[in-house]
Amino acid sequence: MTTPLRIGFIPLVDSAALIVAVDKGFAAAEGLDVELVREVSWSNVRDKLNIGLFDAAHLLAPVAIASSLGLGHVKVPIAAPFNLGINGNAITVSPALHAALMEEIDGDRFDPMVTAKALAKVVAFRRKAGAEPLTFGMTFPFSTHNYQLRFWMAAGGVDPDEDVRLVVLPPPYMVDSLKSGHVDAFCVGAPWNSIAVDLGIGHILHFVSDILVRAAEKVLAVRQVWAEKNPDTVAALVRAAVKAAAFIEEPDNRTEAARILAQPERIGVDAEVIQRTLTGRLKISPDGTFRESSRYLLVGREEAGRPDPVQAAWLYAQMVRWGQTALSPEGVKTAMAVFRSDLYDAALGRRPPEQPPAPFGAFAGPAFDPDDIRGHLEAFEVGRWKA
Amino acid sequence: MNADQSPKIVIVDESPIRAAILQEGLREAGFTQVVHISEMQSLLARIYAVDPEIILIDLENPSRDVLEAMFQVSRAVKRPIAMFVDQSDSASIQASVEAGVSAYIVDGLKKERIKPILDLCVSRFNAFAKLQEELDRTKSQLEDRKVIERAKGILMKVKGLTEDEAYVLLRSTAMREKKKIGEIAQSIITASEMLK
């Protein structure tokens, strides 16, 4: 007997494990008949999941947490039994901003502290000249993109709420907005950074793995009540995703995976551009400069698929740091409970791994301790939170 | 209902026809203060100027995320709560999402005033979807007819057939191949262009 499921996704490369699970038959092998529904906005994905039009969804990890906390919207507790990706975003800047930053750079241009300090100089110079503040695009108030941009610029002394403008743009509008000068830079997932570089209108300044070595990006989200009612289906879905992730990570399969993802009804862009993200070898400048990182996007390697509650606590700490919520012990607990490593382990029929997951590896600030979020936040000079 | 009591409603929709249908319906129902915004560029400024109690937006509009960010960041707009006014009324929420309409409602507006607006939106959105479907069908029929005319012309010229004979040939081929006449006609045009 097969179980029909409707799952929503946004056309981004980090929906890979979900798409491959369906299109390569891993889901069917687990007895799931999945209909993938392509969506246009994170609000839509969240709403359709929340009211039960979707059984599961490709969701920004912070949205799953915000929904469970009732931030910015109604409170619908979410369970994330699988992590769809670690990292995967990049910061792209316009040629003009790139030139201005390179002018001020003092040190290694791939060191985010160096670029953040250069940004602070550009911001100060513009203010003195009476120019408009720089505008940065990101995808949603509750998004890793928002927090990664803020983390980076704040380390250089730039206040993201005072010194620059941060605006939300749907991912497919990023490139046009950079071209038209509506934004000077953006932080977004693949393939949009590569598309801006290919069009000659953007330079990839940083892979987000420069800022945080390991950060949870998207999750496979289900409603908590649904997870409780359908444990076998959740387990089957996790197993299908784990198999798909392993398939994608096999270097020999990358071409095929990219081809599956490139289909018009899936992500709908060139397979070659998608493959760059999967292999972590990206063209970063219109002149053809390439940069390679094995950490660009982790789909299944290094236990990437296993949800890590400490990652949820870090995302919650960012919400607190930027004034989206007040710090509370219940808040931390609720956030951590969204990332269901227990469901993941149960689906695979195994014990939790003995080795703890690799640390965040943030380029600035102290190591993150979920038991002392207050102490952690106090170490940062720029922030919107009230103790 | 007099003008003072009627809540201010903003419709954010890039389709002018659907917005007009909605606007008309709301007016007929006695909601006199309805403003349509189609420009996404100045969305916040316009919303701020109108200061609505209800914002209706097409669900498939990617700017929904932009709108939500405004509510998050901007203190200019009163903090609206997205459509789940009454979480217990899941049937009307579901109907609304299925029809493709999303409503943002400023907290504090009475529930009994929202319900008729949402119901009206859902029925109008559904009516529009039906209209659109019919329009698409008519368009494709029209397109088919043009293609068939051209294919008939080609057959008449190449095979020396009368118009009726050309049509009969097209139709019988379509039946044999289990395809639409339009498809057969299109392949004749494509083939003749390649053979030119």
Contacts between the chains, C-beta under 8 A, distances in Angstrom:
chain1	res1	chain2	res2	distance
A	40	B	60	5.7
A	40	B	61	7.5
A	40	B	62	4.5
A	40	B	64	7.9
A	41	B	61	7.7
A	41	B	62	5.2
A	41	B	63	7.8
A	41	B	64	4.6
A	41	B	65	4.6
A	42	B	65	5.5
A	43	B	64	4.3
A	43	B	65	5.4
A	43	B	67	7.9
A	43	B	68	5.4
A	43	B	82	7.4
A	43	B	102	7.6
A	44	B	59	6.0
A	44	B	60	7.7
A	44	B	64	6.5
A	47	B	82	7.2
A	47	B	83	7.7
A	47	B	97	6.2
A	47	B	102	7.1
A	48	B	97	6.3
A	50	B	84	7.8
A	51	B	84	7.9
A	51	B	90	6.4
A	51	B	93	5.5
A	51	B	94	5.6
A	51	B	97	6.1
A	52	B	90	7.8
A	52	B	94	7.4
A	53	B	94	6.9
A	53	B	97	6.1
A	53	B	98	7.2
A	72	B	68	6.7
A	72	B	71	7.4
A	72	B	72	5.5
A	73	B	68	7.8
A	73	B	81	7.5
A	73	B	82	5.6
A	73	B	84	7.8
A	74	B	81	7.4
A	74	B	82	7.3
A	74	B	84	4.6
A	74	B	87	6.1
A	139	B	65	7.0
A	140	B	65	5.5
A	140	B	68	7.5
A	140	B	69	6.9
A	141	B	68	6.9
A	141	B	69	5.0
A	141	B	72	4.2
A	141	B	73	6.8
A	166	B	73	7.9
A	167	B	66	7.7
A	167	B	69	7.3
A	168	B	65	5.4
A	168	B	66	4.9
A	168	B	68	7.5
A	168	B	69	3.5
A	169	B	66	6.9
A	170	B	62	3.8
A	170	B	63	7.1
A	170	B	65	5.8
A	170	B	66	7.2
A	172	B	62	7.0
A	173	B	62	6.8
A	324	B	72	7.5
